[in-house]
Amino acid sequence: MSQIERVTREGIQPEITRPDPSRVRAGDPVHTTWNIEERDGLYCGLWQSTPGIWTVSYSEWEYVYIHAGHSVLTDADGTQTTLKAGDSFIIRPGYSGTWQVVETTLKDYVIKA
């Protein structure tokens, strides 16, 4: 395997999932994940979701870059973070709240478990 790999969805069978129904607060979000790398507690790839709202609770560290769409993260204290194309951010372990996809969102992710 090469030491450098171009990240693309081409040729990768996506995983299609939905959040557990007990976590969904609105809509019927459908998640499509293209897992590029899974090794030694490190995960990266592309993730897309259709509109909806669900609860989240992070036990891992995640770096995210938004390619397209519009989402809003609202933490347990009610603080909102708007995510749009071109934004990048880090979610640290212990974050909890809701993830709302307003417009179908596509992101790169790197997760360190």
Helices and strands as residue ranges (DSSP letters): E 15-17, G 21-23, E 24-27, E 31-39, E 42-49, E 52-57, E 61-75, E 80-84, E 88-91, E 96-112
